[in-house]
């Protein structure tokens, strides 16, 4: 029986080569096999595992290899940034029709740079409509949201909300209220940063799948409270 594809030394051999040769399209053509073995195949397997575990919990979200970004840039962008991308990512969310608002999503990314290897879940770019509904949901259902965000297993895996906070507390809300600790936030996502050693470990895919499960109550709360832009 064939083994499931895993991220490996070949993953970063490809990304490092892409960084060095990003303006050389023939380099990719000569190393497309390395891309498939080191990046596309293990990434596709990871998304397949996520879909197997959570497709019922995250209805209408497409979780498949089709969401993996292409390894080459289009010609109109290649002159400035290079033909070959030194990273690969997939953003999993319910499809919307707005250029100005992203639905709650799971974003998984790997690449040559240290900051490229990460997973985020939630809303990174929060629209005014989303922020209004988010704040109302937190204030009106504080106990429910706080219970999700203070879960010990989830906090151990994710560390709580990431991103920027306001320098001034938002008007019309009580800075001394119980919900204030969440209302300081400009963004509503959680994030994990991975080392190359972690990505290459045999247990990495299953660990990532399990950690999504720990963050699932947060993701489902967001989708219920904020809704999706249609």
C-alpha positions in Angstrom: 0.0 0.0 0.0 1.4 3.4 -1.0 2.2 5.8 1.8 0.3 9.1 2.1 2.4 12.0 0.8 4.1 14.1 3.4 5.9 17.4 3.4 9.6 16.7 3.5 13.1 18.0 2.7 11.9 18.2 -0.9 9.3 20.7 0.1 11.8 23.3 1.0 14.3 22.3 -1.6 11.6 23.4 -4.1 10.7 26.6 -2.3 14.4 27.6 -1.8 15.0 26.9 -5.5 12.0 28.9 -6.4 13.3 31.8 -4.4 16.6 31.8 -6.1 15.1 31.2 -9.6 11.8 33.1 -9.4 12.5 35.0 -12.6 13.4 31.9 -14.5 10.3 30.1 -15.9 12.5 27.3 -17.4 13.6 26.4 -13.9 10.1 25.6 -12.9 9.6 23.5 -16.0 12.7 21.5 -15.1 11.6 21.1 -11.5 7.8 20.6 -11.9 8.3 17.0 -10.6 9.9 18.3 -7.4 6.9 20.7 -7.0 4.4 17.9 -7.4 6.2 15.6 -5.0 7.3 18.1 -2.4 4.4 20.6 -2.4 1.3 19.8 -4.4 0.8 16.2 -3.5 1.3 16.5 0.3 -0.8 19.7 0.3 -3.6 18.0 -1.6 -3.5 15.1 0.8 -3.7 17.5 3.8 -6.8 19.2 2.3 -8.4 15.9 1.6 -7.9 14.9 5.3 -9.4 18.3 6.4 -12.4 17.7 4.1 -12.9 14.2 5.4 -13.0 15.4 9.0 -14.9 18.6 8.8 -17.1 18.8 5.6 -20.2 18.3 7.7 -19.2 21.0 10.2 -18.3 23.5 7.5 -21.0 23.3 4.9 -20.7 25.2 1.6 -16.9 25.6 2.1 -14.9 24.0 -0.7 -12.0 22.1 0.8 -10.0 20.6 -2.1 -6.8 20.8 -4.0 -8.5 23.2 -6.4 -7.9 25.9 -3.7 -4.1 25.6 -3.8 -2.6 28.6 -5.5 -0.9 28.0 -8.9 2.9 27.8 -8.8 3.4 30.4 -11.6 2.3 34.0 -11.8 0.5 35.3 -14.9 2.7 37.1 -17.4 1.4 40.6 -16.5 2.7 40.2 -13.0 5.8 38.1 -13.6 8.0 41.0 -14.8 8.0 42.6 -11.3 7.6 39.7 -9.0 9.0 36.8 -11.0 7.4 33.9 -12.8 7.8 31.3 -10.0 6.2 31.7 -6.6 8.3 30.8 -3.6 5.2 29.9 -1.6 2.0 28.0 -1.9 -1.3 28.6 0.0 -5.0 27.6 0.1 -7.7 29.8 1.5 -10.8 27.8 2.4 -14.1 29.7 2.8 -17.6 30.0 1.6 -17.6 31.6 -1.8 -18.8 35.2 -1.9 -19.3 37.8 -4.6 -17.7 40.8 -3.0 -14.2 42.2 -3.6 -14.4 44.2 -0.4 -15.2 41.5 2.2 -13.8 38.1 3.0 -15.9 35.4 4.6 -14.6 33.6 7.7 -11.8 31.3 6.4 -9.0 28.8 7.1 -5.8 29.9 5.5 -2.9 27.5 5.2 0.5 28.5 3.7 4.0 27.2 3.2 7.0 28.8 1.6 10.7 29.7 1.5 10.4 32.6 4.0 10.2 32.0 7.8 6.9 33.9 7.9 5.4 31.9 5.1 4.7 28.7 7.1 1.5 29.3 8.9 -2.2 28.5 9.4 -4.8 31.1 10.3 -8.5 30.7 11.0 -11.2 33.5 11.3 -11.4 36.9 9.6 -8.2 38.7 8.8 -9.7 41.7 6.9 -12.8 42.7 8.9 -15.4 44.9 7.0 -17.5 47.5 8.8 -20.6 45.2 8.4 -18.7 42.3 9.9 -17.3 44.4 12.8 -20.8 45.7 13.7 -22.2 42.2 13.8 -19.2 40.8 15.6 -19.4 43.4 18.4 -23.1 42.9 18.8 -22.6 39.1 19.0 -19.9 39.3 21.6 -21.9 41.7 23.8 -25.2 39.9 23.5 -23.7 36.4 23.7 -20.7 37.0 25.9 -20.8 33.9 27.9 -21.0 31.7 24.8 -18.1 33.5 23.1 -16.0 33.7 26.2 -16.4 30.0 26.9 -15.1 29.2 23.4 -12.2 31.6 23.6 -11.0 30.4 27.1 -11.1 26.7 26.3 -7.8 25.4 27.6 -7.1 22.9 24.8 -7.8 25.5 22.2 -5.6 28.1 23.9 -2.7 25.7 24.2 -2.9 25.0 20.4 -3.7 28.5 19.2 -2.9 31.0 21.9 -6.1 33.1 21.5 -6.9 36.0 19.2 -4.0 37.4 17.1 -3.7 40.6 15.0 -4.0 44.3 15.8 -5.8 46.1 18.5 -7.3 49.6 18.6 -5.3 52.3 20.3 -8.6 53.9 21.4 -11.5 51.8 22.7 -14.5 51.8 20.3 -17.3 54.3 21.1 -20.7 53.2 22.3 -19.2 50.3 24.3 -18.2 50.1 27.9 -14.4 49.8 28.4 -15.0 48.4 31.8 -17.5 45.7 30.7 -16.8 42.0 30.6 -16.7 42.0 26.8 -14.1 44.8 26.6 -11.2 42.3 26.3 -12.5 41.2 22.9 -13.8 44.6 21.7 -10.2 46.0 21.7 -9.5 43.7 18.7 -9.4 45.0 15.1 -9.1 41.5 13.6 -10.7 38.3 14.6 -8.5 35.4 13.7 -6.1 32.9 15.4 -2.8 31.9 14.0 -0.1 29.2 14.2 3.4 29.7 12.9 5.4 26.6 11.9 9.1 25.8 11.7 10.5 23.9 8.8 11.2 21.0 11.2 7.5 20.9 12.3 6.3 21.0 8.7 8.6 18.0 7.8 7.5 15.9 10.8 5.6 12.7 10.1 2.8 13.8 12.4 2.4 17.3 10.9 -0.7 16.7 8.8 -2.6 14.9 11.5 -1.6 17.5 14.1 -2.9 20.3 11.8 -6.1 18.5 11.2 -6.6 18.0 15.0 -5.8 21.7 15.7 -8.5 22.8 13.2 -10.9 20.7 15.3 -10.0 22.6 18.4 -10.7 25.9 16.7 -13.9 24.7 15.0 -16.2 26.2 17.7 -14.6 29.6 17.0 -15.0 29.2 13.3 -18.6 28.1 13.6 -19.4 30.9 15.9 -18.0 33.4 13.4 -20.0 31.9 10.5 -23.2 32.0 12.6 -22.7 35.5 14.0 -21.2 37.4 11.1 -22.9 35.5 8.3 -21.6 35.5 4.7 -21.7 38.1 2.0 -23.8 37.0 -0.9 
